[in-house]
Amino acid sequence: MKILNVDQIHALDQSTIKNEPIAPLNLMERAALAFVDWFVSNFPSTTATKIFCGLGNNGGDGLAIARLLLEREYPVDVFVVRYAPRESDDFMHNHRRLKLITENVHYLEYSRDIPPIRHNDVIIDAILGSGLSRPTEGIVKYTIEAINRAPAMVVSVDIASGLYTDKPNAKGDTIIEPDHTVTFQLPKLAFLLPSNGKYVGDWHTVDIRLHKRYIDLAPTPYFYTQPHEARLLLHKRDRYSNKGSFGKALLFVGSYGKIGAAVLSARACLRSGVGLLTVQTPGCGYSVLQTAVPEAMCRPDTNEHVLTGASEVDTPPPADYTTVGIGPGIGTADETLAMLRELLPGLKKPMVVDADALNLLSKNREMLEQLPPNSILTPHPKEFERLTSTWTDDYQKLAMLREFAQKYKVVVVLKGAHTAVATPNGEVHFNSTGNPGLSTGGTGDVLTGVLTALLAQGYDPVEAAVLGVYAHGLAGDRVASQHGQIGMTASDIVDALRWN
């Protein structure tokens, strides 16, 4: 699913109006009906509903929503926030239609006009839309502050009033803090950035049948991975395949006290379909790996506590494997740094780099140039900051992410809510699965195993990253649905991985 900027969203509306064709008022009616269908499916008809409308087209949406809810016998009060001397034509049309069926339309010009809001009210926010270009002020600001103070549930129409669609708000801007945002057709970039979490709540897209050809042709670097898109990436297995058909992976994982990371990444790699897996771990982890992951071959390092790359076991050199994964639990010892320095120049195929391997790269940035093209790096925000520098806001972070992936010709998986997969060609794919239960030690090690397995099976690195992140988050959602988010463990994620 594409993510368009605010100018493209406006152009999409105009393209729909021109090419369907459909009158602007009828398109507004369609949007209002889609919102109401969502609202009715989530709130009973006894819900006391207060709708706050601005004077533009977002307010026009709100007036149309009020009329449609009244037709369904919802108790509705409408409050028009008079922040300007004129209203849009579509607002005025819907205002006239609404006044024909109700007198419960009130006008807010001063803060004293703002009504009391009770805990059992549901607020629909239709004050300002996606075209906002300046901070809220005056009666709009006072109204938003009153809504945010109230104990009621809040649902925003298309986007929270006061929130910019695709640029950062200033610190201290007054913005609605909704429980839900119901947006039209496509998500907004603002919905996917951590700093905007409280200004979005749970967001939902409703289909209003906007012009598909315009969407297909619209250029954008930003995408949102949906279930059917992830399923299309999954390779089918040939009936006559064998273990050699699905690649040979080598994991460099673990150190003294962190052999659990080695176990988790190895188990996840096997659960994700690798044909043959070899795990190199310090000598202290040999018995653990052989017992906990009997399906994997083990190359014990000559060093008991840290990885040096040396092993007395006669196995192929790293370059002979289909892919290599490195990082979970390896620590940052000098011997391990020396191993990484020796390893990178000899690898020509994409690899997976995570955790302490990223920390070693951040302290020795010249080694970034030696990464095999299209390798997958999986930093969390702090690790990415070490690799780059600090940022002032999430939009700058996103720009830095794209620049880093393009500069070093790598795929970067920036972990977090809506994990962002940045590609060497400048695209960013946001993930749609996962939940806060994944915020626990070891889940990143699991992801490393998943991605290593997909690369070993011959997946394109970008597709491997998008699919792997999706499947990893979906496993977390399965666990949460059965046991809840609190107390989720990384081992639970391995057990919940599914590929059908």
Buried (B, 14 or more C-beta within 10 A) or exposed (E): BBBBBBEBBEBBBEBBBEEEEBEBBEBBBBBBBBBBEBBBEBBEEEBBBBBBBBBBBBBBBBBBBBBBBBEEEBBBBBBBBBBEEEBBEBBBBBBEBBEEEEEBBBEBEEEEBBBEBEEEBBBBBBBBBBBBEEBBEBBBBBBBBBBBEBEBBBBBBBBBBBBBBBEBBEEEBBBBBBBBBBBBBBBBBBBBBEBBEEBBBEBBBBEBEBBEEBBEEBEBBBBBBEEEBBEEBBBEEEEEEEEEEBBBBBBBBBBBEBBBBBBBBBBBBBBBBBBBBBBBBBBBBBEBBBEBBEEBBBBBBEBEBBBBBEBEEEBEEBEEBBBBBBBBBBBBBEBBBEBBBEBBEEBEBBBBBBBBBBBBBBEEEEBBEBBBEBBBBBBBBEBBBBBBEEBEBBBEBBEBBBEBBBEBBBBBBBBBBBBBBBBBEEBBBBBBBBBEBBBBEBBBBBBBBBBBBBBBBEBBBBBBBBBBBBBBBBBBBBBBEEBEBEEBBBBBBBEBBEBE
